[in-house]
């Protein structure tokens, strides 16, 4: 696990923690987006200064450099997740990746009577697209629910909701609200035993920044994630798909670069991944994502996971017995790097606003999981989320100021 000395060295790479400005911020909102280390920022700046051109199209030096940046980045991503380069499609983010699948897989293959199974944990990005597909195709949308006490998925739902009619299983690997870690490998195996035609889609946006991943080991058909949640710039994401699965799908966007031949009345298209990358792509974003992955690899994903698990458990143990607080984070030993809670009788927005006056940045609202909040009987909640650049001292400061909020709003003693 990372030592205190290593963490202090890492923290020097993040400009928001430097003395370059007059803010002292404890950033506990990494589940929304991570801060960016200087190595990533400098790599993106360097691309636009010295390598900027349109990839795949220019015979000149800069065109070749931009192509190298883009395709080298694809290989770095592939190596990071255990895939082949031609199984990595660049998108804007997780949301676009899943919407692509909803349109080209869901609308094109589902029919009335088919089933789509998701979990109640899903972010809206992996929920609303499947509502849309179910409405258009008359397929049935089914949910796997959680135990309201432990926040773990119900075993009986795992057994009963997936049937031979299930054509799509779409699920998160880590909840951005409860921190529930889903054993997707186990679920995929069970799903394939029940439905031979099923396609499995994993939303890895909250998992991949914190854990070592191998998509081949999971045996998922598709996997989606966003760069900005793992130190990279906003506007760059990834859709992984098994080679055959991708090539069996039609394009989603049409235009330049994804074509093979174009005639006046028809066109043919390249194989994946190019058939899904119409138009000029975010090469600067790929450069940033490449550098972010190299940065994570230089630290070690196993070391990052161990440190963040320890830090999250430290925070969980600090807050779980506070009698002025309701806690919604999973009780499972293994959990994502989030602590979700409410202070009794205080609106989450008020809690977040008061904490902000102390320099603490947390999230308040429904975290794009309204059905989950409604299932738990909530309108909104507060969320503190951690990354490897956070410290126990920051957690202690967070806990201390929770008590300040309690006192300021006139709640009872601890």
Buried (B, 14 or more C-beta within 10 A) or exposed (E): EBEEEBBEEBBEBBEBBEEEEEEEBBBBBBBBBBBBBEBBBEBBEBBEEEBBBBBBEBEEEEBBBBBEBBBBBBBBBBBBBBBBBBBBBBBBBBBBBBBBBBBBBBEEBBEEEBBBBBBBBBBBBBBBBBBBBBEEBEBBBBBBBBBEEEBBBBEEBBEEBBEEBBBBBBBBBBBBBBBBBBBBBEBBEBBBEBBEEBBBBBBBBBBBBBBBBEBEEBBBBBBBBBBBBBBBBBBBBBBBBBBEBBBBBEBBBEEEBBBEEEEEEEEEBBEBBBBBBBEEBBBBBBBBBBBBBBBBEEBEBEBBBBBBBEBBEBBBEBBEEBEBBBBBBBBBEBBBBBBBBBBEEBBBEBBBEBBEEBEBBBBBBBBBBBBBBEBBEBEBBBBBBBBBBBBBEBBEBBBEBBBEBBEEBEBEEE
